[in-house]
Amino acid sequence: GVFSMFADNLISFCIDRMPNETQVRLERAISLNIKNLNIVNDADTGKLSAIVQKVVAMDSKLQRKSNFPIYVVNNDKINAFIAPDGAIFVTSKLTDTIKNEEILAFVIAHELGHYANRDHLKSIGKEIAKFIATTALSGSNSTLETTLNGISGIHELKHSRKQEKKADKYASNAIYKLYGSTKGGINFFNLLKNKENLPLFMEYLSTHPSTESRIREIKKFKRD
């Protein structure tokens, strides 16, 4: 309802203005345990890491917060995800399917865009709000772990379509600066569009704006 929308907007407003030190503390508290993931040794990891560092170097919002390590997870779906502490995960299906550097850069920059916009914190904003309120009232930080225990399925959190659109724009801006065009994003979504009839792509597409609309937005992109 209206109240819920107001609360979400207020939470987003506060998180956007959260000091970097508080952001880093929260992210470390809700980081993923990679021991629970099927990480694989992938020949492309070095190339992926190099792309990450190129994007990070262009944006002060990303600097002095995380090392943004990147891992390849054994999975048969094309997907990518950035954890609350800045660790980036891409699937083995993605690295097996996509070898073009500009397309990979778009995918990575999109995930870094979520981090730069603090979307991961906004997705769990109500729990973060409880922590901030409790800390302010008690003057203690001891409730952080207890508060965050109420968050379940961190790795399953979904971003809103508005957040996805902003992350697409962020990625388009990043790859334009790196390569002088936005073809990486267009080619990525064309690849997804051509595979939409296959079940392994449906989970990704069902939680994101339509592929056609994302291609249209990238084609209309104007550099910031």
C-alpha positions as CSV (number, residue, x, y, z in Angstrom):
1,G,0.0,0.0,0.0
2,V,0.9,3.7,0.2
3,F,2.5,3.2,3.7
4,S,4.7,0.4,2.4
5,M,5.8,2.4,-0.6
6,F,6.6,5.4,1.7
7,A,8.6,3.1,4.0
8,D,10.6,1.6,1.1
9,N,11.4,5.1,-0.2
10,L,12.5,6.2,3.2
11,I,14.7,3.2,3.6
12,S,16.2,3.8,0.2
13,F,16.8,7.5,1.1
14,C,18.6,6.5,4.3
15,I,20.7,3.8,2.7
16,D,21.8,6.1,-0.1
17,R,23.1,8.4,2.6
18,M,24.6,5.8,4.9
19,P,28.3,6.4,5.7
20,N,30.7,4.1,3.8
21,E,32.0,2.7,7.1
22,T,28.5,1.6,8.1
23,Q,28.0,0.1,4.7
24,V,31.2,-2.0,4.9
25,R,30.3,-3.3,8.4
26,L,26.9,-4.4,7.3
27,E,28.2,-6.0,4.1
28,R,30.8,-8.0,6.0
29,A,28.1,-9.2,8.5
30,I,25.9,-10.6,5.7
31,S,28.6,-11.9,3.4
32,L,28.1,-15.3,1.8
33,N,30.1,-18.4,2.9
34,I,31.7,-19.5,-0.4
35,K,32.4,-22.9,1.2
36,N,28.8,-23.6,0.5
37,L,29.1,-22.9,-3.2
38,N,30.5,-25.1,-5.9
39,I,33.4,-22.9,-7.0
40,V,35.3,-24.2,-10.0
41,N,38.8,-23.4,-11.3
42,D,38.1,-21.6,-14.6
43,A,40.6,-20.5,-17.2
44,D,38.7,-17.2,-17.7
45,T,38.9,-16.1,-14.0
46,G,42.0,-14.0,-14.6
47,K,40.3,-12.2,-17.5
48,L,37.2,-11.6,-15.5
49,S,39.2,-10.2,-12.6
50,A,40.9,-7.8,-14.9
51,I,37.6,-6.5,-16.2
52,V,36.4,-6.0,-12.6
53,Q,39.4,-3.9,-11.8
54,K,38.9,-1.7,-14.9
55,V,35.3,-0.9,-13.9
56,V,36.2,-0.3,-10.2
57,A,39.0,2.1,-11.3
58,M,36.4,4.3,-13.0
59,D,34.0,4.8,-10.1
60,S,34.9,6.2,-6.6
61,K,31.7,4.6,-5.3
62,L,33.3,1.2,-5.6
63,Q,36.7,2.1,-4.3
64,R,38.1,1.4,-0.8
65,K,35.1,-0.8,0.1
66,S,35.7,-4.3,-1.3
67,N,38.4,-6.1,-3.3
68,F,35.5,-7.5,-5.5
69,P,36.8,-11.0,-5.9
70,I,35.2,-12.9,-8.7
71,Y,34.3,-16.6,-8.7
72,V,33.0,-19.1,-11.2
73,V,30.2,-21.3,-9.8
74,N,29.4,-24.7,-11.4
75,N,25.8,-24.1,-12.7
76,D,24.0,-24.9,-15.9
77,K,22.2,-21.5,-16.1
78,I,23.6,-18.2,-17.5
79,N,23.6,-15.9,-14.5
80,A,25.7,-13.6,-12.4
81,F,25.3,-12.3,-8.9
82,I,27.1,-9.8,-6.6
83,A,27.1,-10.7,-2.9
84,P,26.6,-8.0,-0.2
85,D,30.3,-7.9,0.5
86,G,31.2,-7.3,-3.1
87,A,32.1,-10.8,-4.1
88,I,31.0,-11.5,-7.7
89,F,29.8,-14.9,-8.8
90,V,29.2,-15.9,-12.4
91,T,28.1,-19.3,-13.6
92,S,30.2,-21.8,-15.5
93,K,27.4,-21.8,-18.1
94,L,28.0,-18.1,-18.6
95,T,31.8,-18.4,-19.0
96,D,31.3,-21.4,-21.3
97,T,28.8,-19.6,-23.5
98,I,30.2,-16.1,-23.5
99,K,33.9,-15.4,-24.5
100,N,33.6,-11.9,-25.9
101,E,35.2,-9.4,-23.5
102,E,32.7,-6.6,-24.1
103,I,29.8,-8.8,-23.3
104,L,31.5,-10.1,-20.1
105,A,32.3,-6.5,-19.2
106,F,28.6,-5.6,-19.5
107,V,27.5,-8.4,-17.2
108,I,30.2,-7.6,-14.6
109,A,29.5,-3.9,-14.7
110,H,25.8,-4.5,-14.3
111,E,26.5,-6.4,-11.0
112,L,28.9,-3.7,-9.9
113,G,26.2,-1.2,-10.7
114,H,23.9,-2.9,-8.2
115,Y,26.7,-2.6,-5.6
116,A,27.4,1.1,-6.4
117,N,23.6,1.8,-6.1
118,R,23.5,-0.2,-2.8
119,D,20.7,-2.3,-4.2
120,H,21.8,-5.3,-2.1
121,L,21.2,-3.3,1.1
122,K,17.9,-1.8,-0.2
123,S,16.6,-5.3,-0.9
124,I,17.0,-6.1,2.8
125,G,16.2,-2.6,3.9
126,K,13.6,-3.4,6.6
127,E,16.1,-5.5,8.5
128,I,18.8,-2.9,8.0
129,A,16.4,-0.3,9.3
130,K,15.8,-2.4,12.5
131,F,19.5,-2.5,13.0
132,I,20.0,1.2,12.6
133,A,17.1,2.1,14.9
134,T,18.2,-0.4,17.6
135,T,21.7,0.9,17.4
136,A,20.6,4.5,17.7
137,L,18.4,3.8,20.7
138,S,20.8,1.5,22.6
139,G,24.1,3.0,21.6
140,S,25.4,-0.5,21.1
141,N,26.3,-2.4,18.0
142,S,25.9,-5.8,19.6
143,T,22.5,-6.4,18.0
144,L,23.8,-6.6,14.5
145,E,24.2,-10.4,14.3
146,T,20.8,-10.9,16.0
147,T,19.1,-8.5,13.6
148,L,20.6,-10.0,10.5
149,N,19.6,-13.5,11.6
150,G,16.1,-12.5,10.5
151,I,17.3,-12.3,6.9
152,S,16.9,-15.5,5.0
153,G,18.0,-16.5,1.5
154,I,20.4,-13.6,0.9
155,H,21.5,-15.2,-2.3
156,E,17.9,-15.4,-3.5
157,L,17.1,-11.7,-3.1
158,K,15.6,-10.2,-6.2
159,H,16.2,-6.6,-7.4
160,S,13.3,-4.5,-8.6
161,R,12.9,-3.8,-12.3
162,K,13.7,-0.1,-11.6
163,Q,17.0,-1.3,-10.0
164,E,17.7,-3.5,-13.0
165,K,17.2,-0.6,-15.3
166,K,19.6,1.6,-13.4
167,A,22.2,-1.2,-13.3
168,D,21.8,-1.6,-17.1
169,K,22.5,2.1,-17.5
170,Y,25.4,1.9,-15.2
171,A,26.9,-1.0,-17.2
172,S,26.2,0.8,-20.5
173,N,28.1,3.8,-19.3
174,A,31.0,1.7,-18.1
175,I,31.5,-0.3,-21.3
176,Y,31.1,2.8,-23.4
177,K,34.0,4.3,-21.5
178,L,36.0,1.1,-21.9
179,Y,35.2,0.2,-25.5
180,G,33.6,3.2,-27.1
181,S,30.3,1.5,-27.7
182,T,27.4,-0.3,-25.9
183,K,27.4,-3.3,-28.2
184,G,28.3,-5.6,-25.3
185,G,25.0,-5.0,-23.6
186,I,23.0,-5.3,-26.8
187,N,24.8,-8.5,-27.8
188,F,24.2,-10.0,-24.4
189,F,20.5,-9.5,-24.4
190,N,20.2,-10.6,-28.0
191,L,21.9,-13.8,-26.9
192,L,19.3,-14.2,-24.1
193,K,16.5,-13.4,-26.5
194,N,17.6,-16.1,-28.9
195,K,17.5,-18.6,-26.0
196,E,14.3,-17.5,-24.4
197,N,12.5,-20.7,-25.5
198,L,14.9,-22.8,-23.4
199,P,14.0,-23.6,-19.8
200,L,17.5,-22.8,-18.4
201,F,17.1,-19.1,-19.3
202,M,13.6,-18.6,-17.9
203,E,14.5,-18.1,-14.3
204,Y,16.7,-15.1,-15.3
205,L,14.2,-13.6,-17.6
206,S,11.2,-14.0,-15.2
207,T,12.8,-11.8,-12.6
208,H,14.1,-9.0,-14.9
209,P,12.6,-6.5,-17.3
210,S,11.8,-8.0,-20.7
211,T,14.8,-8.5,-23.0
212,E,13.3,-6.4,-25.8
213,S,12.8,-3.4,-23.5
214,R,16.3,-3.7,-22.1
215,I,17.7,-3.7,-25.7
216,R,15.7,-0.6,-26.5
217,E,16.9,1.2,-23.5
218,I,20.6,0.4,-24.3
219,K,20.1,1.6,-27.9
220,K,18.8,4.9,-26.5
221,F,21.7,5.2,-24.1
222,K,23.4,8.6,-23.7
223,R,26.7,8.7,-22.0
224,D,26.6,10.4,-18.5
